[in-house]
Amino acid sequence: MDKGFERLDWTPLKRLIGNRCCEFMWMWRQGGVEFYKHIRTRRYLLLDSQGGCYRQTATGLEVIDVAAELKDVRGG
């Protein structure tokens, strides 16, 4: 079954880091959460349209602090 192409959504990431979005690749959307992958560290940053940030756990998505997660994803 062909699901077609999803529309990439850079809006949540642009709100967070502006024009530095080039550090990331958009990977997919799941349940209203955008999955972005950092090009150097290969770590994921998960953001929703309201600026909420998440981490994947064994039981699902967990809300986390966006500033701390961004630092971790960037390898800093």
KOLPAVEX-335508 format. One record per atom (N, C-alpha, C, CB): residue in one letter; x, y, z. Coordinates in steps of 0.2 Angstrom, whole numbers, padded with zeros to 4 digits, always signed. Glycine has a CB too. Layout:
<lonus>
AXYZ ...
</lonus>
This chain:
<lonus>
M+0004-0006+0000 M+0000+0000+0000 M+0004+0006+0000 M-0005+0000+0006 D+0003+0011-0005 D+0007+0017-0005 D+0004+0022-0001 D+0007+0019-0013 K+0008+0024+0004 K+0005+0029+0009 K+0007+0036+0006 K+0008+0029+0016 G+0011+0037+0001 G+0013+0043-0002 G+0018+0046+0002 G+0007+0048-0002 F+0020+0052+0001 F+0025+0056+0005 F+0023+0060+0010 F+0030+0060+0000 E+0026+0060+0016 E+0024+0065+0021 E+0027+0072+0020 E+0026+0062+0028 R+0024+0077+0022 R+0026+0084+0021 R+0031+0085+0027 R+0021+0089+0021 L+0037+0087+0025 L+0042+0088+0030 L+0040+0094+0034 L+0049+0089+0027 D+0041+0094+0041 D+0039+0100+0045 D+0045+0102+0049 D+0033+0098+0049 W+0048+0108+0047 W+0054+0111+0051 W+0052+0116+0056 W+0058+0114+0046 T+0045+0118+0056 T+0043+0123+0060 T+0045+0122+0068 T+0035+0123+0060 P+0044+0116+0071 P+0046+0116+0078 P+0053+0117+0079 P+0044+0109+0081 L+0057+0114+0075 L+0064+0115+0076 L+0067+0122+0074 L+0068+0110+0071 K+0064+0125+0069 K+0065+0132+0067 K+0064+0137+0073 K+0062+0135+0061 R+0058+0136+0077 R+0056+0140+0082 R+0061+0139+0088 R+0049+0138+0085 L+0064+0133+0088 L+0069+0132+0094 L+0076+0135+0092 L+0070+0124+0095 I+0079+0133+0086 I+0086+0135+0085 I+0087+0139+0078 I+0090+0129+0084 G+0081+0142+0076 G+0082+0146+0070 G+0085+0143+0064 G+0086+0152+0072 N+0089+0147+0061 N+0093+0145+0054 N+0098+0139+0055 N+0096+0150+0051 R+0099+0137+0061 R+0104+0131+0062 R+0101+0125+0061 R+0107+0132+0070 C+0095+0124+0058 C+0091+0118+0057 C+0096+0114+0052 C+0085+0119+0053 C+0101+0116+0049 C+0105+0112+0044 C+0109+0107+0048 C+0109+0117+0040 E+0109+0108+0055 E+0112+0103+0059 E+0108+0096+0059 E+0113+0105+0066 F+0102+0096+0057 F+0098+0091+0058 F+0095+0088+0051 F+0092+0093+0062 M+0092+0082+0051 M+0088+0079+0046 M+0082+0078+0048 M+0092+0073+0043 W+0076+0079+0045 W+0070+0077+0047 W+0069+0070+0045 W+0064+0082+0043 M+0066+0066+0049 M+0066+0059+0048 M+0059+0057+0047 M+0069+0055+0054 W+0054+0058+0052 W+0047+0056+0051 W+0043+0059+0056 W+0047+0048+0051 R+0037+0058+0056 R+0032+0061+0061 R+0028+0055+0063 R+0027+0066+0057 Q+0027+0055+0070 Q+0023+0050+0073 Q+0019+0053+0079 Q+0028+0044+0076 G+0012+0052+0078 G+0008+0054+0084 G+0009+0062+0085 G+0009+0051+0090 G+0010+0066+0080 G+0011+0073+0081 G+0017+0075+0083 G+0005+0075+0086 V+0022+0071+0083 V+0029+0072+0085 V+0034+0072+0079 V+0031+0068+0091 E+0038+0077+0078 E+0043+0077+0073 E+0049+0074+0075 E+0044+0084+0070 F+0052+0069+0071 F+0058+0066+0073 F+0064+0069+0069 F+0058+0058+0072 Y+0069+0073+0072 Y+0074+0076+0069 Y+0081+0072+0071 Y+0075+0083+0070 K+0085+0071+0066 K+0091+0067+0068 K+0097+0072+0067 K+0092+0061+0064 H+0102+0073+0072 H+0107+0077+0071 H+0112+0074+0067 H+0111+0078+0078 I+0115+0078+0062 I+0119+0075+0057 I+0126+0073+0059 I+0120+0080+0052 R+0129+0075+0065 R+0135+0073+0067 R+0134+0068+0073 R+0139+0079+0070 T+0130+0069+0078 T+0130+0064+0083 T+0125+0058+0082 T+0127+0068+0089 R+0121+0059+0077 R+0116+0054+0075 R+0110+0053+0080 R+0119+0047+0073 R+0110+0057+0085 R+0105+0057+0090 R+0098+0061+0088 R+0107+0060+0097 Y+0093+0058+0091 Y+0086+0061+0089 Y+0084+0067+0093 Y+0081+0056+0088 L+0081+0072+0091 L+0077+0077+0094 L+0070+0076+0092 L+0080+0084+0093 L+0066+0075+0097 L+0059+0074+0096 L+0055+0080+0098 L+0056+0068+0099 L+0051+0084+0094 L+0048+0090+0096 L+0040+0089+0093 L+0051+0096+0093 D+0036+0092+0097 D+0029+0093+0094 D+0028+0100+0092 D+0024+0091+0100 S+0022+0101+0089 S+0021+0108+0086 S+0020+0114+0092 S+0014+0108+0083 Q+0019+0112+0098 Q+0019+0117+0103 Q+0026+0118+0107 Q+0014+0115+0108 G+0031+0115+0104 G+0038+0116+0107 G+0039+0111+0112 G+0038+0123+0110 G+0035+0106+0114 G+0036+0101+0119 G+0042+0096+0116 G+0030+0097+0120 C+0046+0093+0120 C+0051+0089+0119 C+0050+0082+0122 C+0058+0092+0121 Y+0053+0077+0119 Y+0051+0070+0121 Y+0057+0066+0120 Y+0045+0067+0117 R+0058+0061+0124 R+0063+0055+0124 R+0059+0049+0123 R+0068+0056+0130 Q+0062+0044+0119 Q+0059+0038+0118 Q+0061+0033+0124 Q+0061+0035+0111 T+0056+0030+0127 T+0058+0025+0132 T+0055+0018+0130 T+0055+0028+0139 A+0056+0013+0134 A+0053+0007+0133 A+0045+0007+0133 A+0056+0002+0138 T+0042+0012+0137 T+0035+0012+0138 T+0032+0018+0133 T+0033+0014+0145 G+0036+0021+0129 G+0033+0026+0125 G+0037+0033+0125 G+0026+0027+0126 L+0034+0038+0124 L+0037+0045+0124 L+0036+0048+0131 L+0034+0049+0119 E+0042+0051+0133 E+0042+0054+0140 E+0044+0062+0139 E+0047+0051+0144 V+0040+0066+0142 V+0041+0073+0141 V+0048+0075+0145 V+0035+0077+0144 I+0052+0079+0142 I+0058+0081+0145 I+0060+0088+0143 I+0064+0076+0142 D+0065+0091+0147 D+0067+0098+0146 D+0070+0099+0139 D+0072+0100+0152 V+0068+0103+0135 V+0070+0104+0129 V+0077+0107+0128 V+0066+0109+0125 A+0079+0111+0133 A+0086+0114+0133 A+0091+0109+0134 A+0087+0120+0138 A+0090+0105+0139 A+0095+0099+0141 A+0095+0094+0136 A+0092+0096+0148 E+0089+0092+0133 E+0089+0087+0127 E+0093+0090+0121 E+0082+0085+0125 L+0092+0096+0119 L+0096+0099+0114 L+0103+0099+0115 L+0093+0106+0112 K+0105+0101+0121 K+0112+0100+0122 K+0115+0093+0122 K+0114+0103+0130 D+0111+0088+0124 D+0113+0081+0124 D+0113+0079+0117 D+0108+0077+0128 V+0108+0080+0113 V+0108+0078+0106 V+0114+0081+0102 V+0101+0080+0103 R+0116+0087+0103 R+0121+0090+0100 R+0128+0088+0102 R+0121+0098+0101 G+0128+0084+0107 G+0134+0081+0110 G+0138+0085+0115 G+0139+0079+0104 G+0134+0090+0118 G+0138+0095+0122 G+0136+0094+0129 G+0136+0102+0120 
</lonus>
